[in-house]
Amino acid sequence: MGSGIISESIVCGSCRADGVIRIELVLAAGAEVDFFSCRLCDNRWWNRNGSELALDAVLGLASQPRVL
């Protein structure tokens, strides 16, 4: 996975709109995560390997030492 914005039809779980933006990220420790944001209702969520992550889990992954 490379970092970037993905253009595909994703439906928001809150408002059912199909205007969701997905951004693939590789965090400092090498963890690959996806960030989703609904353009209509501003609902936001994170996934890793197909499972939803809580924000504190993402922050924990982001604060790990960088893999060189």
C-alpha positions in Angstrom: 0.0 0.0 0.0 1.3 3.4 -0.9 0.0 6.6 0.7 -2.7 8.3 -1.3 -6.3 9.2 -1.8 -8.5 6.4 -3.2 -11.4 7.2 -5.5 -14.1 4.5 -5.1 -17.8 4.4 -4.1 -17.9 4.0 -0.3 -21.1 4.5 1.7 -21.1 6.3 5.0 -22.4 4.1 7.9 -24.0 7.2 9.6 -25.9 9.1 6.8 -25.7 6.5 4.0 -24.2 9.1 1.6 -21.8 7.8 -1.0 -19.4 10.8 -0.8 -16.8 9.2 1.4 -13.1 9.9 0.9 -10.6 7.2 1.7 -7.0 7.9 2.3 -4.4 5.2 2.6 -1.6 5.9 5.1 1.6 4.2 6.3 2.4 5.4 9.8 5.9 5.8 11.2 6.1 2.2 12.6 5.1 0.8 9.2 1.5 0.2 10.1 -0.8 0.6 7.1 -4.2 2.2 7.9 -7.1 3.7 6.0 -8.8 7.0 7.0 -12.4 7.6 5.9 -14.3 10.9 5.9 -17.8 11.5 4.8 -18.2 14.8 2.8 -21.9 15.1 3.8 -22.0 14.5 7.5 -18.3 14.7 8.5 -18.3 11.2 10.0 -14.7 9.9 10.3 -13.3 6.5 11.0 -10.1 4.5 10.6 -9.5 0.9 9.5 -6.6 -1.5 9.6 -6.7 -4.8 7.7 -10.4 -4.4 7.2 -11.2 -3.8 10.9 -12.3 -0.5 12.4 -9.8 1.2 14.7 -10.5 3.6 17.6 -8.8 6.9 17.4 -6.6 6.1 20.4 -5.4 2.9 18.7 -4.4 5.0 15.6 -2.6 7.5 17.8 -0.8 4.7 19.6 0.4 3.3 16.2 1.4 6.8 15.0 3.5 7.4 18.2 5.6 4.3 17.8 9.2 4.7 16.7 9.8 5.1 13.0 11.0 2.0 11.1 14.0 2.7 9.0 
